[in-house]
Amino acid sequence: MGCYRTILAAVDGSPDAAAALTHAASLARDQHARLIVLTVAPATPPQSVTPAGALPPPVDPEKTFARILREAVETLPADVGVQTRLRRGRPARHILEVAQESGCDLIVMGFHGHGRLHHALMGSVSDSVLRDSGLPVLLMRAGARCPGPAAPATTKPEEPGQEPVSPSRTA
């Protein structure tokens, strides 16, 4: 058994989150771990009233995020054990809560690079999770190269009859 038993992947429909989910599924398969896929819908804004009457209710974000969650899970290999969670509210808080409630060993999520002004005014979900989590957090960017399988510890002999050279003894 690997070092991760339960991995939490947070998704939001972004390319970074898709890369994070792909990597989390690969880790879950390699580690024989359970994968929990979470998305957090924003809280519904209150309905606005104008002199002409009430504005139509905004699109329900929970339906949108339920679709994002469903589409994300559909991309996963059938041999990965998956559970899903949909929460509503502040994403960083719910990511940390679900990780704790589920006994997760690792949080995997996308890294959203915003400009300095946005970061100064709003902060970021990944920053909050990194700062407040007691668990390892793996941040992924779309297009980032994932490492492949580890190379063997020894090399093949270059000539017949020559002993293999250990990487630690190379000049």
N, CA and C atoms as an extended XYZ file, in Angstrom:
513
Properties=species:S:1:pos:R:3:atomname:S:1:resname:S:1:resid:I:1 pbc="F F F"
N         0.855       -1.185        0.000 N   MET     1
C         0.000        0.000        0.000 CA  MET     1
C         0.893        1.236        0.000 C   MET     1
N         0.461        2.291       -0.694 N   GLY     2
C         1.230        3.522       -0.808 CA  GLY     2
C         1.084        4.413        0.408 C   GLY     2
N         1.677        5.561        0.315 N   CYS     3
C         1.639        6.495        1.441 CA  CYS     3
C         0.345        7.304        1.465 C   CYS     3
N        -0.438        7.298        0.368 N   TYR     4
C        -1.715        8.013        0.332 CA  TYR     4
C        -2.848        7.001        0.292 C   TYR     4
N        -3.774        7.134        1.224 N   ARG     5
C        -4.944        6.258        1.259 CA  ARG     5
C        -6.175        6.961        0.696 C   ARG     5
N        -6.263        8.291        0.940 N   THR     6
C        -7.406        9.069        0.476 CA  THR     6
C        -6.897       10.405       -0.060 C   THR     6
N        -7.221       10.686       -1.309 N   ILE     7
C        -6.764       11.903       -1.979 CA  ILE     7
C        -7.979       12.753       -2.323 C   ILE     7
N        -7.904       14.033       -1.991 N   LEU     8
C        -8.965       14.976       -2.328 CA  LEU     8
C        -8.529       15.807       -3.524 C   LEU     8
N        -9.348       15.813       -4.581 N   ALA     9
C        -9.105       16.656       -5.753 CA  ALA     9
C       -10.220       17.686       -5.815 C   ALA     9
N        -9.853       18.962       -5.768 N   ALA    10
C       -10.829       20.043       -5.859 CA  ALA    10
C       -10.901       20.509       -7.311 C   ALA    10
N       -12.121       20.579       -7.863 N   VAL    11
C       -12.298       20.981       -9.260 CA  VAL    11
C       -13.263       22.157       -9.352 C   VAL    11
N       -13.035       22.982      -10.388 N   ASP    12
C       -13.910       24.132      -10.613 CA  ASP    12
C       -14.184       24.378      -12.093 C   ASP    12
N       -13.813       23.432      -12.937 N   GLY    13
C       -14.040       23.579      -14.359 CA  GLY    13
C       -12.915       24.260      -15.113 C   GLY    13
N       -11.882       24.690      -14.413 N   SER    14
C       -10.761       25.379      -15.062 CA  SER    14
C        -9.763       24.368      -15.637 C   SER    14
N        -8.933       24.807      -16.586 N   PRO    15
C        -7.888       23.911      -17.108 CA  PRO    15
C        -6.905       23.459      -16.020 C   PRO    15
N        -6.570       24.339      -15.082 N   ASP    16
C        -5.670       23.945      -13.995 CA  ASP    16
C        -6.296       22.837      -13.140 C   ASP    16
N        -7.584       22.961      -12.858 N   ALA    17
C        -8.266       21.939      -12.058 CA  ALA    17
C        -8.343       20.613      -12.813 C   ALA    17
N        -8.523       20.670      -14.129 N   ALA    18
C        -8.541       19.439      -14.927 CA  ALA    18
C        -7.185       18.743      -14.866 C   ALA    18
N        -6.101       19.523      -14.935 N   ALA    19
C        -4.757       18.945      -14.815 CA  ALA    19
C        -4.568       18.330      -13.428 C   ALA    19
N        -5.073       19.007      -12.407 N   ALA    20
C        -4.964       18.490      -11.039 CA  ALA    20
C        -5.737       17.176      -10.889 C   ALA    20
N        -6.920       17.108      -11.475 N   LEU    21
C        -7.725       15.892      -11.379 CA  LEU    21
C        -7.043       14.726      -12.091 C   LEU    21
N        -6.472       14.980      -13.257 N   THR    22
C        -5.768       13.934      -13.984 CA  THR    22
C        -4.606       13.387      -13.159 C   THR    22
N        -3.849       14.285      -12.536 N   HIS    23
C        -2.718       13.852      -11.718 CA  HIS    23
C        -3.200       13.128      -10.458 C   HIS    23
N        -4.263       13.638       -9.835 N   ALA    24
C        -4.807       12.990       -8.638 CA  ALA    24
C        -5.289       11.572       -8.960 C   ALA    24
N        -5.922       11.390      -10.118 N   ALA    25
C        -6.383       10.056      -10.507 CA  ALA    25
C        -5.206        9.116      -10.735 C   ALA    25
N        -4.137        9.634      -11.332 N   SER    26
C        -2.934        8.825      -11.547 CA  SER    26
C        -2.325        8.411      -10.208 C   SER    26
N        -2.245        9.352       -9.281 N   LEU    27
C        -1.730        9.033       -7.942 CA  LEU    27
C        -2.623        8.016       -7.239 C   LEU    27
N        -3.935        8.206       -7.331 N   ALA    28
C        -4.865        7.287       -6.670 CA  ALA    28
C        -4.701        5.871       -7.220 C   ALA    28
N        -4.536        5.765       -8.536 N   ARG    29
C        -4.340        4.454       -9.143 CA  ARG    29
C        -3.022        3.838       -8.656 C   ARG    29
N        -1.934        4.609       -8.711 N   ASP    30
C        -0.611        4.110       -8.314 CA  ASP    30
C        -0.554        3.734       -6.839 C   ASP    30
N        -1.242        4.499       -6.011 N   GLN    31
C        -1.193        4.299       -4.560 CA  GLN    31
C        -2.323        3.408       -4.038 C   GLN    31
N        -3.211        2.962       -4.934 N   HIS    32
C        -4.393        2.185       -4.533 CA  HIS    32
C        -5.198        2.969       -3.496 C   HIS    32
N        -5.368        4.256       -3.779 N   ALA    33
C        -6.044        5.164       -2.851 CA  ALA    33
C        -7.448        5.492       -3.346 C   ALA    33
N        -8.274        5.907       -2.422 N   ARG    34
C        -9.616        6.396       -2.739 CA  ARG    34
C        -9.472        7.847       -3.194 C   ARG    34
N       -10.221        8.256       -4.191 N   LEU    35
C       -10.196        9.617       -4.711 CA  LEU    35
C       -11.530       10.285       -4.422 C   LEU    35
N       -11.470       11.419       -3.755 N   ILE    36
C       -12.672       12.223       -3.504 CA  ILE    36
C       -12.572       13.452       -4.387 C   ILE    36
N       -13.585       13.664       -5.223 N   VAL    37
C       -13.617       14.818       -6.109 CA  VAL    37
C       -14.650       15.792       -5.553 C   VAL    37
N       -14.190       17.007       -5.296 N   LEU    38
C       -15.017       18.035       -4.654 CA  LEU    38
C       -15.116       19.256       -5.544 C   LEU    38
N       -16.302       19.831       -5.589 N   THR    39
C       -16.459       21.170       -6.149 CA  THR    39
C       -17.311       21.975       -5.189 C   THR    39
N       -17.051       23.284       -5.164 N   VAL    40
C       -17.763       24.174       -4.248 CA  VAL    40
C       -18.434       25.266       -5.072 C   VAL    40
N       -19.762       25.276       -5.019 N   ALA    41
C       -20.534       26.310       -5.719 CA  ALA    41
C       -20.566       27.563       -4.862 C   ALA    41
N       -20.500       28.734       -5.492 N   PRO    42
C       -20.591       29.964       -4.704 CA  PRO    42
C       -21.974       30.101       -4.085 C   PRO    42
N       -22.037       30.800       -2.979 N   ALA    43
C       -23.322       31.054       -2.337 CA  ALA    43
C       -24.189       31.857       -3.298 C   ALA    43
N       -25.510       31.602       -3.304 N   THR    44
C       -26.420       32.305       -4.195 CA  THR    44
C       -26.586       33.743       -3.723 C   THR    44
N       -26.390       34.719       -4.628 N   PRO    45
C       -26.599       36.104       -4.239 CA  PRO    45
C       -28.083       36.360       -3.981 C   PRO    45
N       -28.396       37.318       -3.121 N   PRO    46
C       -29.811       37.604       -2.852 CA  PRO    46
C       -30.494       38.152       -4.109 C   PRO    46
N       -31.808       37.932       -4.207 N   GLN    47
C       -32.560       38.409       -5.359 CA  GLN    47
C       -32.665       39.926       -5.296 C   GLN    47
N       -32.466       40.590       -6.428 N   SER    48
C       -32.513       42.047       -6.495 CA  SER    48
C       -33.924       42.522       -6.791 C   SER    48
N       -34.292       43.622       -6.159 N   VAL    49
C       -35.597       44.236       -6.397 CA  VAL    49
C       -35.354       45.647       -6.912 C   VAL    49
N       -36.020       45.990       -8.011 N   THR    50
C       -35.905       47.323       -8.600 CA  THR    50
C       -37.281       47.982       -8.559 C   THR    50
N       -37.385       49.283       -8.859 N   PRO    51
C       -38.714       49.925       -8.900 CA  PRO    51
C       -39.673       49.231       -9.867 C   PRO    51
N       -39.139       48.589      -10.907 N   ALA    52
C       -39.987       47.888      -11.868 CA  ALA    52
C       -40.386       46.498      -11.383 C   ALA    52
N       -39.858       46.073      -10.277 N   GLY    53
C       -40.186       44.755       -9.744 CA  GLY    53
C       -38.937       43.937       -9.502 C   GLY    53
N       -39.145       42.690       -9.120 N   ALA    54
C       -38.023       41.798       -8.830 CA  ALA    54
C       -37.379       41.329      -10.126 C   ALA    54
N       -36.062       41.293      -10.124 N   LEU    55
C       -35.323       40.747      -11.257 CA  LEU    55
C       -35.449       39.235      -11.226 C   LEU    55
N       -35.376       38.603      -12.381 N   PRO    56
C       -35.454       37.132      -12.366 CA  PRO    56
C       -34.298       36.567      -11.540 C   PRO    56
N       -34.540       35.447      -10.889 N   PRO    57
C       -33.458       34.866      -10.082 CA  PRO    57
C       -32.259       34.530      -10.962 C   PRO    57
N       -31.056       34.685      -10.416 N   PRO    58
C       -29.865       34.358      -11.212 CA  PRO    58
C       -29.802       32.857      -11.486 C   PRO    58
N       -28.989       32.496      -12.461 N   VAL    59
C       -28.785       31.088      -12.770 CA  VAL    59
C       -28.301       30.385      -11.505 C   VAL    59
N       -28.847       29.229      -11.241 N   ASP    60
C       -28.476       28.491      -10.025 CA  ASP    60
C       -27.052       27.964      -10.159 C   ASP    60
N       -26.108       28.526       -9.380 N   PRO    61
C       -24.727       28.058       -9.503 CA  PRO    61
C       -24.555       26.599       -9.089 C   PRO    61
N       -25.429       26.105       -8.230 N   GLU    62
C       -25.287       24.712       -7.792 CA  GLU    62
C       -25.498       23.748       -8.966 C   GLU    62
N       -26.428       24.057       -9.854 N   LYS    63
C       -26.635       23.207      -11.040 CA  LYS    63
C       -25.404       23.245      -11.943 C   LYS    63
N       -24.849       24.436      -12.113 N   THR    64
C       -23.661       24.576      -12.954 CA  THR    64
C       -22.496       23.778      -12.380 C   THR    64
N       -22.282       23.887      -11.075 N   PHE    65
C       -21.161       23.187      -10.461 CA  PHE    65
C       -21.423       21.687      -10.357 C   PHE    65
N       -22.686       21.273      -10.254 N   ALA    66
C       -23.003       19.836      -10.294 CA  ALA    66
C       -22.642       19.268      -11.659 C   ALA    66
N       -22.885       20.037      -12.734 N   ARG    67
C       -22.505       19.606      -14.080 CA  ARG    67
C       -20.988       19.526      -14.206 C   ARG    67
N       -20.276       20.524      -13.645 N   ILE    68
C       -18.807       20.508      -13.668 CA  ILE    68
C       -18.281       19.261      -12.965 C   ILE    68
N       -18.867       18.936      -11.824 N   LEU    69
C       -18.441       17.761      -11.062 CA  LEU    69
C       -18.714       16.483      -11.849 C   LEU    69
N       -19.904       16.374      -12.419 N   ARG    70
C       -20.277       15.185      -13.195 CA  ARG    70
C       -19.352       15.011      -14.403 C   ARG    70
N       -19.096       16.089      -15.136 N   GLU    71
C       -18.217       16.002      -16.305 CA  GLU    71
C       -16.784       15.659      -15.912 C   GLU    71
N       -16.328       16.164      -14.769 N   ALA    72
C       -14.975       15.850      -14.314 CA  ALA    72
C       -14.849       14.367      -13.993 C   ALA    72
N       -15.827       13.816      -13.303 N   VAL    73
C       -15.778       12.405      -12.908 CA  VAL    73
C       -15.878       11.492      -14.126 C   VAL    73
N       -16.606       11.917      -15.147 N   GLU    74
C       -16.737       11.102      -16.358 CA  GLU    74
C       -15.404       10.914      -17.078 C   GLU    74
N       -14.434       11.781      -16.835 N   THR    75
C       -13.124       11.666      -17.491 CA  THR    75
C       -12.197       10.683      -16.789 C   THR    75
N       -12.575       10.206      -15.616 N   LEU    76
C       -11.684        9.363      -14.819 CA  LEU    76
C       -11.714        7.913      -15.276 C   LEU    76
N       -10.583        7.218      -15.132 N   PRO    77
C       -10.550        5.789      -15.477 CA  PRO    77
C       -11.481        4.986      -14.564 C   PRO    77
N       -12.044        3.930      -15.119 N   ALA    78
C       -13.003        3.110      -14.380 CA  ALA    78
C       -12.373        2.377      -13.199 C   ALA    78
N       -11.047        2.184      -13.216 N   ASP    79
C       -10.408        1.425      -12.138 CA  ASP    79
C        -9.981        2.287      -10.950 C   ASP    79
N       -10.400        3.557      -10.910 N   VAL    80
C       -10.102        4.430       -9.773 CA  VAL    80
C       -11.370        4.580       -8.942 C   VAL    80
N       -11.281        4.259       -7.647 N   GLY    81
C       -12.421        4.400       -6.750 CA  GLY    81
C       -12.686        5.865       -6.456 C   GLY    81
N       -13.879        6.350       -6.825 N   VAL    82
C       -14.191        7.773       -6.739 CA  VAL    82
C       -15.438        8.014       -5.902 C   VAL    82
N       -15.366        9.043       -5.081 N   GLN    83
C       -16.531        9.580       -4.389 CA  GLN    83
C       -16.616       11.055       -4.758 C   GLN    83
N       -17.827       11.604       -4.784 N   THR    84
C       -17.991       13.018       -5.132 CA  THR    84
C       -18.621       13.781       -3.979 C   THR    84
N       -18.299       15.061       -3.942 N   ARG    85
C       -18.875       15.974       -2.948 CA  ARG    85
C       -19.167       17.304       -3.637 C   ARG    85
N       -20.331       17.864       -3.347 N   LEU    86
C       -20.697       19.190       -3.826 CA  LEU    86
C       -21.077       20.018       -2.614 C   LEU    86
N       -20.386       21.105       -2.419 N   ARG    87
C       -20.662       22.009       -1.305 CA  ARG    87
C       -20.996       23.383       -1.848 C   ARG    87
N       -21.531       24.229       -1.001 N   ARG    88
C       -21.864       25.604       -1.370 CA  ARG    88
C       -21.257       26.544       -0.338 C   ARG    88
N       -20.564       27.575       -0.830 N   GLY    89
C       -19.986       28.560        0.090 CA  GLY    89
C       -18.575       28.950       -0.302 C   GLY    89
N       -17.726       29.097        0.696 N   ARG    90
C       -16.351       29.528        0.480 CA  ARG    90
C       -15.480       28.311        0.169 C   ARG    90
N       -14.869       28.286       -1.025 N   PRO    91
C       -14.144       27.092       -1.466 CA  PRO    91
C       -13.027       26.645       -0.528 C   PRO    91
N       -12.156       27.532       -0.094 N   ALA    92
C       -11.025       27.116        0.736 CA  ALA    92
C       -11.518       26.450        2.022 C   ALA    92
N       -12.512       27.038        2.646 N   ARG    93
C       -13.044       26.476        3.889 CA  ARG    93
C       -13.603       25.069        3.668 C   ARG    93
N       -14.354       24.885        2.580 N   HIS    94
C       -14.955       23.577        2.329 CA  HIS    94
C       -13.922       22.545        1.894 C   HIS    94
N       -12.903       22.951        1.168 N   ILE    95
C       -11.831       22.016        0.805 CA  ILE    95
C       -11.182       21.471        2.067 C   ILE    95
N       -10.864       22.357        2.993 N   LEU    96
C       -10.223       21.925        4.243 CA  LEU    96
C       -11.160       21.079        5.095 C   LEU    96
N       -12.437       21.435        5.144 N   GLU    97
C       -13.410       20.660        5.923 CA  GLU    97
C       -13.572       19.247        5.365 C   GLU    97
N       -13.754       19.137        4.057 N   VAL    98
C       -13.945       17.814        3.456 CA  VAL    98
C       -12.688       16.966        3.626 C   VAL    98
N       -11.523       17.580        3.479 N   ALA    99
C       -10.268       16.839        3.673 CA  ALA    99
C       -10.196       16.275        5.085 C   ALA    99
N       -10.577       17.075        6.068 N   GLN   100
C       -10.533       16.605        7.459 CA  GLN   100
C       -11.610       15.551        7.723 C   GLN   100
N       -12.832       15.810        7.299 N   GLU   101
C       -13.946       14.873        7.521 CA  GLU   101
C       -13.692       13.512        6.878 C   GLU   101
N       -13.016       13.518        5.751 N   SER   102
C       -12.808       12.287        4.979 CA  SER   102
C       -11.493       11.594        5.300 C   SER   102
N       -10.680       12.158        6.175 N   GLY   103
C        -9.403       11.549        6.523 CA  GLY   103
C        -8.422       11.546        5.370 C   GLY   103
N        -8.407       12.616        4.587 N   CYS   104
C        -7.523       12.681        3.420 CA  CYS   104
C        -6.062       12.811        3.838 C   CYS   104
N        -5.194       12.284        2.977 N   ASP   105
C        -3.747       12.359        3.188 CA  ASP   105
C        -3.107       13.408        2.292 C   ASP   105
N        -3.834       13.845        1.247 N   LEU   106
C        -3.283       14.757        0.254 CA  LEU   106
C        -4.419       15.541       -0.381 C   LEU   106
N        -4.170       16.833       -0.632 N   ILE   107
C        -5.098       17.683       -1.377 CA  ILE   107
C        -4.419       18.037       -2.698 C   ILE   107
N        -5.134       17.822       -3.804 N   VAL   108
C        -4.613       18.159       -5.128 CA  VAL   108
C        -5.594       19.150       -5.750 C   VAL   108
N        -5.061       20.277       -6.230 N   MET   109
C        -5.931       21.296       -6.816 CA  MET   109
C        -5.172       22.116       -7.838 C   MET   109
N        -5.915       22.852       -8.635 N   GLY   110
C        -5.308       23.715       -9.637 CA  GLY   110
C        -4.746       24.967       -9.006 C   GLY   110
N        -3.733       25.494       -9.669 N   PHE   111
C        -3.133       26.755       -9.246 CA  PHE   111
C        -3.606       27.809      -10.226 C   PHE   111
N        -4.386       28.751       -9.747 N   HIS   112
C        -4.918       29.794      -10.623 CA  HIS   112
C        -4.049       31.020      -10.488 C   HIS   112
N        -3.329       31.372      -11.509 N   GLY   113
C        -2.457       32.532      -11.469 CA  GLY   113
C        -3.210       33.790      -11.827 C   GLY   113
N        -3.508       34.605      -10.829 N   HIS   114
C        -4.150       35.892      -11.075 CA  HIS   114
C        -3.083       36.973      -10.992 C   HIS   114
N        -3.409       38.145      -11.447 N   GLY   115
C        -2.493       39.271      -11.353 CA  GLY   115
C        -2.271       39.691       -9.908 C   GLY   115
N        -1.276       40.509       -9.707 N   ARG   116
C        -0.944       40.952       -8.348 CA  ARG   116
C        -2.073       41.741       -7.702 C   ARG   116
N        -2.785       42.565       -8.485 N   LEU   117
C        -3.872       43.359       -7.923 CA  LEU   117
C        -4.997       42.455       -7.433 C   LEU   117
N        -5.413       41.501       -8.244 N   HIS   118
C        -6.465       40.571       -7.829 CA  HIS   118
C        -6.050       39.822       -6.573 C   HIS   118
N        -4.805       39.361       -6.559 N   HIS   119
C        -4.310       38.614       -5.406 CA  HIS   119
C        -4.312       39.490       -4.151 C   HIS   119
N        -3.883       40.742       -4.291 N   ALA   120
C        -3.840       41.653       -3.139 CA  ALA   120
C        -5.234       41.944       -2.598 C   ALA   120
N        -6.204       42.070       -3.502 N   LEU   121
C        -7.563       42.403       -3.076 CA  LEU   121
C        -8.353       41.185       -2.616 C   LEU   121
N        -8.215       40.072       -3.342 N   MET   122
C        -9.079       38.920       -3.104 CA  MET   122
C        -8.377       37.726       -2.476 C   MET   122
N        -7.078       37.639       -2.612 N   GLY   123
C        -6.397       36.434       -2.188 CA  GLY   123
C        -6.721       35.327       -3.169 C   GLY   123
N        -6.344       34.116       -2.859 N   SER   124
C        -6.702       33.009       -3.742 CA  SER   124
C        -7.027       31.788       -2.910 C   SER   124
N        -7.830       30.933       -3.498 N   VAL   125
C        -8.224       29.700       -2.818 CA  VAL   125
C        -6.986       28.858       -2.532 C   VAL   125
N        -6.099       28.717       -3.524 N   SER   126
C        -4.912       27.882       -3.315 CA  SER   126
C        -4.029       28.441       -2.210 C   SER   126
N        -3.881       29.767       -2.136 N   ASP   127
C        -3.097       30.368       -1.051 CA  ASP   127
C        -3.704       30.038        0.310 C   ASP   127
N        -5.012       30.168        0.413 N   SER   128
C        -5.684       29.889        1.690 CA  SER   128
C        -5.530       28.430        2.101 C   SER   128
N        -5.698       27.522        1.133 N   VAL   129
C        -5.567       26.100        1.446 CA  VAL   129
C        -4.131       25.785        1.867 C   VAL   129
N        -3.161       26.304        1.123 N   LEU   130
C        -1.746       26.080        1.480 CA  LEU   130
C        -1.436       26.591        2.886 C   LEU   130
N        -1.927       27.773        3.177 N   ARG   131
C        -1.632       28.415        4.463 CA  ARG   131
C        -2.287       27.679        5.643 C   ARG   131
N        -3.521       27.207        5.446 N   ASP   132
C        -4.295       26.688        6.570 CA  ASP   132
C        -4.334       25.171        6.678 C   ASP   132
N        -3.813       24.465        5.683 N   SER   133
C        -3.889       23.005        5.701 CA  SER   133
C        -2.743       22.399        6.506 C   SER   133
N        -3.066       21.370        7.239 N   GLY   134
C        -2.043       20.572        7.907 CA  GLY   134
C        -1.609       19.392        7.051 C   GLY   134
N        -2.198       19.276        5.863 N   LEU   135
C        -1.895       18.177        4.945 CA  LEU   135
C        -0.999       18.666        3.820 C   LEU   135
N        -0.326       17.752        3.139 N   PRO   136
C         0.386       18.144        1.920 CA  PRO   136
C        -0.624       18.616        0.871 C   PRO   136
N        -0.248       19.658        0.144 N   VAL   137
C        -1.089       20.211       -0.915 CA  VAL   137
C        -0.266       20.229       -2.198 C   VAL   137
N        -0.812       19.638       -3.251 N   LEU   138
C        -0.157       19.602       -4.548 CA  LEU   138
C        -0.927       20.517       -5.487 C   LEU   138
N        -0.258       21.554       -6.012 N   LEU   139
C        -0.881       22.488       -6.940 CA  LEU   139
C        -0.411       22.167       -8.354 C   LEU   139
N        -1.343       22.150       -9.291 N   MET   140
C        -1.025       21.819      -10.683 CA  MET   140
C        -1.421       22.972      -11.592 C   MET   140
N        -0.636       23.152      -12.649 N   ARG   141
C        -0.969       24.100      -13.709 CA  ARG   141
C        -1.281       23.310      -14.971 C   ARG   141
N        -2.222       23.819      -15.749 N   ALA   142
C        -2.529       23.187      -17.031 CA  ALA   142
C        -1.274       23.222      -17.891 C   ALA   142
N        -0.997       22.142      -18.567 N   GLY   143
C         0.170       22.074      -19.429 CA  GLY   143
C         1.445       21.693      -18.713 C   GLY   143
N         1.407       21.554      -17.392 N   ALA   144
C         2.606       21.145      -16.644 CA  ALA   144
C         2.900       19.685      -16.956 C   ALA   144
N         4.168       19.386      -17.118 N   ARG   145
C         4.586       18.010      -17.407 CA  ARG   145
C         4.618       17.226      -16.109 C   ARG   145
N         3.944       16.099      -16.098 N   CYS   146
C         3.958       15.214      -14.935 CA  CYS   146
C         5.131       14.263      -15.066 C   CYS   146
N         5.814       13.973      -13.959 N   PRO   147
C         6.926       13.035      -14.039 CA  PRO   147
C         6.433       11.645      -14.396 C   PRO   147
N         7.237       10.936      -15.152 N   GLY   148
C         6.905        9.570      -15.539 CA  GLY   148
C         7.369        8.601      -14.467 C   GLY   148
N         7.346        7.315      -14.759 N   PRO   149
C         7.811        6.323      -13.793 CA  PRO   149
C         9.303        6.500      -13.512 C   PRO   149
N         9.697        6.094      -12.331 N   ALA   150
C        11.104        6.222      -11.921 CA  ALA   150
C        11.984        5.347      -12.805 C   ALA   150
N        13.171        5.847      -13.084 N   ALA   151
C        14.143        5.089      -13.882 CA  ALA   151
C        14.752        3.994      -13.018 C   ALA   151
N        15.191        2.910      -13.633 N   PRO   152
C        15.819        1.846      -12.844 CA  PRO   152
C        17.110        2.348      -12.188 C   PRO   152
N        17.493        1.673      -11.125 N   ALA   153
C        18.652        2.110      -10.338 CA  ALA   153
C        19.980        1.808      -11.011 C   ALA   153
N        19.997        0.884      -11.962 N   THR   154
C        21.262        0.547      -12.628 CA  THR   154
C        21.123        0.746      -14.127 C   THR   154
N        22.252        0.883      -14.793 N   THR   155
C        22.251        1.022      -16.248 CA  THR   155
C        22.725       -0.277      -16.869 C   THR   155
N        22.424       -0.452      -18.150 N   LYS   156
C        22.850       -1.654      -18.855 CA  LYS   156
C        24.334       -1.535      -19.199 C   LYS   156
N        25.049       -2.647      -19.272 N   PRO   157
C        26.455       -2.592      -19.682 CA  PRO   157
C        26.565       -2.102      -21.121 C   PRO   157
N        27.611       -1.331      -21.384 N   GLU   158
C        27.808       -0.819      -22.738 CA  GLU   158
C        28.415       -1.877      -23.650 C   GLU   158
N        29.247       -2.757      -23.102 N   GLU   159
C        29.874       -3.809      -23.905 CA  GLU   159
C        29.599       -5.146      -23.251 C   GLU   159
N        29.521       -6.194      -24.058 N   PRO   160
C        29.293       -7.527      -23.472 CA  PRO   160
C        30.376       -7.853      -22.449 C   PRO   160
N        29.948       -8.426      -21.325 N   GLY   161
C        30.882       -8.821      -20.290 CA  GLY   161
C        31.207       -7.705      -19.303 C   GLY   161
N        30.799       -6.469      -19.563 N   GLN   162
C        31.074       -5.349      -18.660 CA  GLN   162
C        30.012       -5.333      -17.569 C   GLN   162
N        30.415       -5.026      -16.350 N   GLU   163
C        29.494       -4.969      -15.221 CA  GLU   163
C        28.607       -3.716      -15.317 C   GLU   163
N        27.346       -3.815      -14.864 N   PRO   164
C        26.504       -2.627      -14.817 CA  PRO   164
C        27.118       -1.581      -13.882 C   PRO   164
N        26.916       -0.343      -14.192 N   VAL   165
C        27.434        0.750      -13.363 CA  VAL   165
C        26.290        1.318      -12.551 C   VAL   165
N        26.482        1.414      -11.255 N   SER   166
C        25.485        2.005      -10.367 CA  SER   166
C        25.553        3.517      -10.539 C   SER   166
N        24.388        4.202      -10.586 N   PRO   167
C        24.396        5.647      -10.749 CA  PRO   167
C        25.186        6.370       -9.657 C   PRO   167
N        25.282        5.786       -8.474 N   SER   168
C        26.012        6.440       -7.388 CA  SER   168
C        27.527        6.336       -7.576 C   SER   168
N        27.975        5.445       -8.487 N   ARG   169
C        29.425        5.284       -8.670 CA  ARG   169
C        29.909        5.890       -9.988 C   ARG   169
N        29.071        6.616      -10.689 N   THR   170
C        29.510        7.203      -11.951 CA  THR   170
C        30.402        8.407      -11.685 C   THR   170
N        31.296        8.665      -12.622 N   ALA   171
C        32.235        9.767      -12.445 CA  ALA   171
C        31.650       11.073      -12.877 C   ALA   171
